[in-house]
């Protein structure tokens, strides 16, 4: 896909990976929709950056757990540019819990997490598909997590939601091809405000060191690392669909195969 002139929606793009995606799409000449539900100030700053780069940008406040808001976001984009080519489902929430104490999560916690991380993705895809098909096709990239493979993470509800998102990605890849490709990235630890809030600011340095020491690339991911993989799946992976791409510096694959970090 030629990114220049393409139209992209990135949900949850006021901060972190979403904001990094917006910047990379804009750098390649795309028109972008910046979406937020809570981080208005940060989203406005991203918009200002885009405008300074000469980009065309739309700012939309929308909670993806609300179907009407999803449809409104797509309608706003199509009304402005007449097309939709790329959808990045990045918006997500978590609920902190203790995996050893199952009483720390309620049914309501699961419902809240799944409403954004799974149902929200379904609703965004459902809203976007007609516009993408009218534009001749497109690419969808879902932001999942390596926790879907490892079972780790700060919340069982979050981990379960990402497992469901991976299955949803595969189902969409089957049902929406050949016109629309659907893939997911599965990052590990990313140095973002979201991650620090999820694990606790006081716990993050130890987690970062543990992951860096055990990862072949020797560090945790940056938002740009993950955004680069997302942009590639949209732009350069024309014969790739149904892929769950791990973006964690090799940590999960090597640990799961019981390989040492370096040959002895």
N, C-alpha and C positions, 0 to 999 in steps of 0.2 A: 504494500500500500504506500502511496505517496503521501507523506504527512503534510507537505506544503499545501495549504488550502483546505485540508481536512477539518472536520468539526468534531471536537471531543468533549465529552462530559466526564468529569472525574468527581465522584462523590467523596465527601469528607476531605475536601482539598484546601482547607484553610491552613493546615499545618502538616508537618511530617512528610510521609511518603506521598500523600495526595498533592501537597504543595510542590514537592519535587517533580512529580509527573507534569503538573501544569507548566512549570518552568522549562522542562525539557521539550514538551510538545510545542510551546511557544517558540523556543529557540529553533525549531525545525519548520516554523511557519504555519502552525495550526491555529485555528480559531478555537477558543476554549470556554467552557462553562465551569466557573469556580462555584462549588457548592459547600454550604456549611449548615449546621443546625444550631451550634452553640458558639463557635469561635468567630464571631462576626469581625472583631477588630483585626485578627490575623488574616481572615479571608480578604478584607478590604486592602490590607497591605500587599497580599499576593496580587490582587487586581491592579494595584498601583504599579507594581513591578512589571506586570504584563503590558500595561499601557506605556510605560517608559521604554519598553522594548519594541513598541510600535504594533503591538498585537491587538486583535479584536477580541474582546472578552465580555462575558455576561456573568453577573453575580446573582446566584439564586439561593435563597434560604429555603431549605426543605429537609424534612425528616423522612428518611427513606422507609421507615416503618409505616408511614401513611401513604396508601396507594394513590390518593388524589394528588398528593404533593409530588410523587414520582411522575405521574402523568403531566402535571403542570410544568415540571422542569423540562421534560422532553418537548412539550408544546412550545415553551418559551424559546428553546434553542432552534427548533424548526421554523418558528415564525421569524426569527432574526436572520438565519442563514439558509433556510430552505432545505437543509439536509442534516443527517447525523451519520458519522462514520465510525466513531470510536466511543466505547463506554468502558470506563474503569470503575469497578465497584470496590471502592476503598473504605467507605464508611463502616465503622465497626465499634462495638462497645464490649465491655467485659464486666463481670461482677467478681470482686475479690472473694476468695474462699480458701479454706484449709482443706487440702485434698485428703488429709487424715481424719477430718471431722466432717462427715457428710451432713451434719445438721447446719453447717454454715451456708448452705445453698437451699433455697426454697423453690417450689414450682414456679412462683412468680419471677424469680431470678432467671430461670431458664426461659420463661416466656419473653422476658424483656430482651435477653441476649439474642434469642432466635428471631425475634421480631425485626431486629436490625440486620444481624449477620447472615441470616438465611432468607427470611421472608422479604426483607428489604431488597436483597439482590434479585429475588424472583420478580418482585414488582417492577424494579428498574429495567430488567431485561424485557419483561412483558410490555412495558411502555415504549422501550426503545426499538424493538424488533420491526414494527411496521415502518418506522421512519428509516431504519437502516436498509430494509428491503427496497423501499422507494428510492433510496440513494444508490442502489446497485449492490448492496452488501456492506459488510463491515467487520469489525473486530471487537470482541468483548474480552476483557481481562479482569478476573476476580482476584482480590487480594486475600489469600487464605493464610495459613501458618503451618510451619513444620510441626507444631504441636499436634496437628491432625494425624501425623504418622507416629509421633513419639509417645503421645498420651501425657506429656508433661504440661507445664504452664501454670499460670497463677489461678486458674479457675477451670474446674471440670466443665462448667456450662460453656465457657468460651471454647475449650478444646473440642467439645462435642459439636458446637456450632460450625467449627472449621472443617470437621470431618463431614458434616452434612453439606457444607459448601463445596467440598471437593466432589462429592457425589452429584450435586446439582450441576457443577461445571461439566462433568462427563455427560449428564443427561442433555444439557443444552447443546453440547458439541454434536451429539447424535441428531438432535431434532432440528437444529438450525442450519446445518450445512446443506449444500456447499457454499451458499451465499455469505453466511456469517460464521466466522471462526470464533471459538470460545475456549479460552485457556485460563489457567490460574497460576499465580506465583505463590510460593509457600516460604516466606522468609523465616529466619530464626530471630535472634535478638537484634533489634535495631535501636540505634542511639537516638531516641525521640522522646519528647515530653510525654507522649502517650505511654511508652514503655516504662518510663521512670515512675509515672503515676500508678501504673498497673502493679509494679513490683514493690513500690515504695522507694522514695528518693534515698532513704538511708540504706536500702538493700542493693541498690543498683550497682555501685562500684565493685562490690564483691562478685556480683553476677557477671559483670562485664569482664573482670579478670579471669573468672573461671572459664567463660566461653572463649575468650581470646587465647588462653593457654591451651585449650583443647582443640582449637580450630586450625587446620592447615594454613590458612591465610593469616592467622595471628591477630585477628581483630574482630570486632562486631561490625555489622553492616551499618552504613549510613543510609539516610533516605534516598540519596542519589544512586546508591548501589541497586536498591530495589526498583526505583523508578526506571533505571536503565534497562532492567530486564523486562519491565512492563512495556516500555516504549518499543523494545525490540520485538516483543510478541505482537504488537500492533502493526509495526512498520515492516519488519524484515523477515517475519516467519510465515510467509504466505502458504506454506504447505504443512503448517503445524496447527492442529486443533485437538482438543481433549487432553492437553498436556498439563500436568501438575508439576511445575518447575520449582525445584528447591533452590532457594537463594540464601544460603547460610554459611558460605565459605567452606563447604565440604564437611561440616561437623556431623550432621545427621547420617549421611551416607557412610562416612568412615566409621563412626561409632557403631552403626547397625551391622557393619561387616566385620567388626572387631579388628580393625586395622590400626596399626600404630600411626602416629602423626607423621613420622619420618622413618625411612628404613634405618635399621640399626647396622 
